[in-house]
Amino acid sequence: MTLGACCGALGTSPTRAQPATDPAPPAVAEPAPEPMPAPIDVESAPVPMPAPLDADAPTAAAAHAEAEALITSAQDHYRGGAYSEARRDAEAALALQPEDHGTLRLVGRVRLMSGDLPGAIDALRLAIAQSPHDAELRVWLGDAQRAGGDAAAARQSYARALGIDPGNPRAQEGLRLAKI
């Protein structure tokens, strides 16, 4: 059987084999290059400005300077026996720097001398927590406790002061008075 007869029996006409060719790839457009940004004129470009500082907001340095001035004033009043004025200035300094050891010492002393025994005890305990080996703080604490009627706590404070500074005459005297 010939090719034509075979194809005719199938109802097709004979054709010659076509050479296989790859279809042409679709045309891909190249992306257009991005335009270059315009050069910035640094002379006229807007410059972001920081927010203006609040002229009334105290800086840390200003608060420290104010506290130091108040401490100096409080010490002067204390030396002159003006305990209410000393307390006013010391308390104001403490409001500005509540964790300052020297300020806590001063506040504890002036509270003690002005008769605020619970306030003195609180301030002195905070100062002792920062400086546990300060015998003088423990003597002042003992004085406040003894004045407040807590002889047992006073004896303990004086004894701790003597443990730090065995020759401390104020601690020795306080311990003697707390035993009476």
ROSEGU-627738 format. One line per 5 residues: number of its first residue (from 1); their letters; for each residue x, y negated, z negated of N, C-alpha, C. Coordinates in steps of 0.05 Angstrom, whole numbers. Example, Ala and Ser with C-alpha at 12.3 -4.5 7.8 and 13.67 -1.06 7.14 Angstrom:
BEGIN
1) as) 264 114 -156 246 90 -156 264 66 -156 | 257 45 -142 273 21 -143 258 -1 -157
END
This chain:
BEGIN
1) mtlga) 17 23 0 0 0 0 18 -24 0 | 9 -43 16 25 -67 19 16 -87 -2 | 33 -107 -4 27 -128 -23 0 -141 -16 | -4 -146 9 -29 -159 18 -53 -141 12 | -50 -114 16 -72 -96 11 -78 -95 -18
6) ccgal) -57 -94 -34 -60 -93 -63 -74 -118 -73 | -65 -140 -63 -77 -165 -73 -105 -168 -62 | -109 -158 -38 -136 -160 -27 -156 -144 -43 | -147 -120 -52 -164 -103 -67 -171 -117 -94 | -153 -134 -103 -159 -148 -128 -175 -173 -124
11) gtspt) -178 -180 -99 -193 -205 -93 -176 -229 -95 | -150 -226 -92 -132 -249 -93 -116 -249 -68 | -105 -271 -61 -88 -273 -37 -60 -272 -46 | -43 -260 -28 -15 -258 -36 -2 -286 -37 | 14 -290 -56 29 -315 -58 58 -308 -63
16) raqpa) 74 -326 -57 102 -323 -63 107 -333 -91 | 126 -320 -104 133 -328 -131 145 -356 -130 | 136 -373 -147 146 -400 -149 169 -400 -169 | 190 -414 -162 212 -414 -182 202 -429 -207 | 211 -419 -229 203 -431 -255 219 -457 -259
21) tdpap) 205 -478 -265 218 -503 -271 207 -514 -297 | 225 -527 -312 217 -539 -337 201 -565 -331 | 179 -568 -345 165 -593 -340 182 -616 -350 | 179 -638 -338 195 -662 -346 185 -671 -374 | 204 -677 -392 196 -687 -418 181 -713 -416
26) pavae) 162 -718 -434 148 -743 -432 168 -766 -438 | 163 -788 -426 180 -811 -430 176 -822 -458 | 197 -826 -473 196 -837 -500 206 -865 -499 | 190 -883 -509 198 -911 -508 218 -916 -531 | 240 -929 -525 259 -936 -546 247 -959 -563
31) papep) 250 -957 -590 239 -979 -606 254 -1005 -600 | 238 -1026 -601 250 -1052 -596 267 -1059 -620 | 290 -1071 -616 307 -1079 -639 292 -1100 -655 | 296 -1098 -682 283 -1118 -699 297 -1144 -696 | 281 -1165 -697 294 -1191 -693 311 -1198 -718
36) mpapi) 332 -1212 -714 350 -1220 -735 336 -1242 -751 | 339 -1240 -778 326 -1261 -794 340 -1288 -788 | 324 -1308 -792 335 -1335 -787 355 -1341 -808 | 376 -1355 -802 396 -1362 -822 383 -1380 -843 | 392 -1376 -868 381 -1392 -891 398 -1417 -893
41) dvesa) 383 -1438 -895 396 -1464 -899 398 -1468 -929 | 422 -1463 -940 425 -1464 -969 421 -1491 -981 | 423 -1511 -965 419 -1539 -975 389 -1544 -980 | 372 -1532 -964 343 -1538 -967 327 -1514 -977 | 340 -1491 -982 325 -1468 -991 316 -1472 -1020
46) pvpmp) 291 -1464 -1026 282 -1467 -1053 298 -1449 -1072 | 305 -1460 -1095 320 -1445 -1115 301 -1441 -1139 | 297 -1415 -1146 280 -1410 -1169 293 -1422 -1195 | 277 -1436 -1210 287 -1449 -1234 277 -1433 -1258 | 294 -1430 -1279 285 -1416 -1303 263 -1433 -1316
51) aplda) 247 -1419 -1332 226 -1434 -1346 239 -1453 -1366 | 227 -1476 -1369 239 -1496 -1387 239 -1485 -1416 | 259 -1491 -1431 261 -1483 -1459 242 -1500 -1475 | 229 -1488 -1494 212 -1502 -1512 230 -1518 -1532 | 228 -1544 -1530 246 -1561 -1546 240 -1557 -1576
56) dapta) 216 -1548 -1583 210 -1544 -1611 218 -1517 -1623 | 224 -1498 -1605 232 -1471 -1614 260 -1472 -1626 | 263 -1465 -1651 290 -1466 -1663 307 -1442 -1652 | 331 -1448 -1646 349 -1427 -1638 360 -1413 -1663 | 373 -1390 -1659 384 -1377 -1682 405 -1394 -1695
61) aaaha) 421 -1408 -1679 442 -1425 -1690 430 -1448 -1706 | 409 -1459 -1696 396 -1482 -1710 383 -1472 -1736 | 371 -1448 -1735 358 -1437 -1759 380 -1431 -1780 | 402 -1421 -1771 424 -1415 -1790 435 -1440 -1802 | 439 -1461 -1786 449 -1486 -1796 429 -1499 -1816
66) eaeal) 404 -1497 -1810 383 -1507 -1829 384 -1492 -1855 | 386 -1465 -1853 387 -1449 -1877 411 -1455 -1894 | 434 -1459 -1881 459 -1466 -1896 456 -1493 -1910 | 443 -1512 -1897 439 -1538 -1910 420 -1535 -1934 | 399 -1518 -1932 381 -1513 -1954 395 -1499 -1977
71) itsaq) 413 -1480 -1970 428 -1466 -1991 446 -1485 -2006 | 459 -1502 -1992 477 -1522 -2005 461 -1539 -2023 | 438 -1548 -2014 421 -1565 -2031 411 -1550 -2055 | 403 -1525 -2051 393 -1509 -2074 415 -1504 -2094 | 440 -1499 -2085 462 -1496 -2104 468 -1521 -2119
76) dhyrg) 466 -1544 -2106 470 -1569 -2120 449 -1574 -2141 | 424 -1568 -2134 402 -1571 -2154 406 -1551 -2177 | 414 -1527 -2171 418 -1507 -2191 440 -1516 -2211 | 462 -1525 -2200 484 -1535 -2218 475 -1558 -2235 | 457 -1575 -2225 447 -1598 -2240 424 -1591 -2258
81) gayse) 415 -1565 -2259 394 -1557 -2277 366 -1563 -2266 | 364 -1572 -2241 338 -1577 -2228 328 -1552 -2215 | 318 -1533 -2231 312 -1506 -2221 288 -1505 -2202 | 268 -1522 -2206 245 -1522 -2188 254 -1531 -2160 | 271 -1552 -2159 281 -1561 -2133 299 -1540 -2120
86) arrda) 316 -1528 -2137 334 -1507 -2127 317 -1484 -2116 | 296 -1477 -2130 279 -1455 -2120 265 -1462 -2094 | 255 -1487 -2092 242 -1496 -2067 261 -1492 -2043 | 285 -1502 -2046 304 -1501 -2024 314 -1472 -2018 | 318 -1457 -2039 327 -1429 -2036 305 -1412 -2022
91) eaala) 280 -1417 -2030 258 -1402 -2017 255 -1410 -1988 | 259 -1435 -1982 258 -1444 -1954 280 -1431 -1937 | 304 -1429 -1949 326 -1416 -1935 320 -1386 -1931 | 308 -1374 -1951 301 -1345 -1949 281 -1341 -1927 | 263 -1359 -1923 243 -1357 -1901 257 -1357 -1874
96) lqped) 279 -1372 -1872 294 -1373 -1847 311 -1349 -1842 | 322 -1337 -1864 340 -1314 -1861 334 -1295 -1884 | 312 -1279 -1881 303 -1262 -1903 321 -1239 -1910 | 340 -1231 -1893 357 -1209 -1898 385 -1218 -1907 | 390 -1243 -1910 416 -1254 -1916 423 -1248 -1946
101) hgtlr) 445 -1235 -1950 453 -1226 -1977 458 -1250 -1995 | 472 -1270 -1986 478 -1294 -2003 452 -1309 -2010 | 434 -1310 -1992 408 -1323 -1997 392 -1308 -2018 | 392 -1281 -2015 378 -1264 -2035 390 -1268 -2063 | 416 -1269 -2064 430 -1273 -2090 420 -1300 -2103
106) lvgrv) 420 -1321 -2087 413 -1347 -2097 383 -1347 -2105 | 366 -1336 -2088 337 -1335 -2095 333 -1320 -2121 | 347 -1298 -2124 344 -1282 -2149 352 -1299 -2173 | 374 -1313 -2171 383 -1330 -2193 364 -1352 -2200 | 355 -1367 -2179 337 -1390 -2184 309 -1381 -2193
111) rlmsg) 300 -1358 -2184 275 -1347 -2194 278 -1340 -2223 | 300 -1328 -2231 305 -1321 -2258 305 -1346 -2276 | 320 -1367 -2267 322 -1391 -2283 296 -1407 -2284 | 279 -1404 -2264 254 -1418 -2264 232 -1402 -2277 | 238 -1378 -2287 218 -1363 -2302 202 -1343 -2285
116) dlpga) 207 -1340 -2260 193 -1321 -2243 208 -1294 -2245 | 203 -1279 -2267 218 -1255 -2272 212 -1233 -2252 | 186 -1227 -2245 181 -1207 -2225 194 -1214 -2197 | 192 -1240 -2190 204 -1249 -2165 234 -1246 -2166 | 247 -1252 -2189 276 -1250 -2192 284 -1221 -2189
121) idalr) 269 -1203 -2202 276 -1174 -2201 274 -1164 -2173 | 253 -1172 -2158 250 -1164 -2130 274 -1173 -2113 | 280 -1198 -2115 302 -1209 -2098 329 -1197 -2106 | 333 -1193 -2132 359 -1181 -2141 361 -1152 -2132 | 339 -1137 -2133 340 -1110 -2123 347 -1108 -2093
126) laiaq) 335 -1126 -2078 342 -1127 -2049 371 -1133 -2045 | 382 -1152 -2060 410 -1159 -2058 428 -1136 -2067 | 420 -1122 -2088 435 -1099 -2097 435 -1077 -2076 | 413 -1073 -2062 412 -1053 -2041 432 -1059 -2019 | 437 -1084 -2014 457 -1092 -1994 486 -1090 -2005
131) sphda) 489 -1094 -2031 515 -1095 -2043 515 -1081 -2070 | 514 -1054 -2069 510 -1038 -2094 533 -1040 -2113 | 556 -1050 -2105 580 -1051 -2123 584 -1079 -2134 | 564 -1096 -2134 566 -1123 -2144 556 -1123 -2173 | 575 -1124 -2191 569 -1123 -2220 552 -1148 -2228
136) elrvw) 558 -1171 -2217 544 -1195 -2225 514 -1193 -2219 | 507 -1182 -2196 479 -1178 -2189 465 -1160 -2210 | 479 -1140 -2218 467 -1121 -2238 464 -1135 -2265 | 482 -1153 -2272 479 -1168 -2297 454 -1186 -2295 | 452 -1200 -2273 428 -1218 -2270 402 -1201 -2270
141) lgdaq) 403 -1178 -2258 379 -1160 -2258 373 -1152 -2287 | 394 -1145 -2302 390 -1138 -2330 379 -1161 -2346 | 389 -1185 -2340 378 -1209 -2354 348 -1213 -2349 | 340 -1209 -2323 312 -1212 -2316 295 -1191 -2329 | 305 -1166 -2330 291 -1144 -2342 288 -1148 -2372
146) raggd) 310 -1157 -2385 309 -1162 -2414 290 -1184 -2420 | 291 -1206 -2405 273 -1228 -2409 243 -1220 -2405 | 239 -1201 -2387 212 -1191 -2382 203 -1170 -2402 | 220 -1163 -2421 212 -1144 -2442 218 -1114 -2435 | 232 -1109 -2414 239 -1081 -2407 268 -1075 -2415
151) aaaar) 271 -1070 -2441 298 -1066 -2452 312 -1042 -2441 | 297 -1020 -2436 309 -996 -2425 320 -1001 -2397 | 305 -1014 -2380 315 -1020 -2353 339 -1040 -2355 | 338 -1059 -2373 360 -1078 -2376 385 -1063 -2385 | 383 -1045 -2404 407 -1030 -2413 419 -1014 -2390
156) qsyar) 402 -1003 -2374 412 -987 -2350 426 -1006 -2331 | 415 -1030 -2326 428 -1049 -2307 455 -1058 -2318 | 456 -1064 -2344 481 -1073 -2356 502 -1050 -2356 | 493 -1026 -2361 511 -1003 -2361 522 -998 -2333 | 506 -1002 -2313 516 -999 -2285 535 -1021 -2278
161) algid) 530 -1045 -2288 549 -1067 -2284 576 -1060 -2297 | 575 -1049 -2321 600 -1042 -2335 614 -1018 -2321 | 599 -1001 -2308 611 -979 -2292 626 -990 -2268 | 618 -1013 -2258 632 -1026 -2236 655 -1043 -2246 | 649 -1058 -2267 669 -1077 -2279 669 -1073 -2309
166) pgnpr) 685 -1054 -2319 684 -1047 -2348 690 -1071 -2366 | 704 -1091 -2357 711 -1113 -2375 692 -1137 -2372 | 670 -1134 -2359 651 -1156 -2354 639 -1165 -2381 | 646 -1189 -2390 636 -1198 -2416 605 -1202 -2417 | 594 -1212 -2395 565 -1217 -2394 550 -1190 -2395
171) aqegl) 560 -1170 -2382 547 -1143 -2383 549 -1132 -2411 | 572 -1135 -2424 576 -1125 -2451 557 -1139 -2470 | 555 -1165 -2468 537 -1181 -2485 507 -1173 -2479 | 500 -1171 -2454 473 -1163 -2447 466 -1136 -2457 | 484 -1117 -2455 479 -1090 -2466 475 -1092 -2496
176) rlaki) 491 -1107 -2510 489 -1110 -2539 461 -1122 -2546 | 453 -1143 -2531 427 -1156 -2537 404 -1138 -2530 | 406 -1121 -2509 384 -1104 -2501 380 -1081 -2521 | 400 -1076 -2538 398 -1055 -2558 385 -1065 -2583 | 383 -1091 -2586 371 -1102 -2611 341 -1100 -2610
END
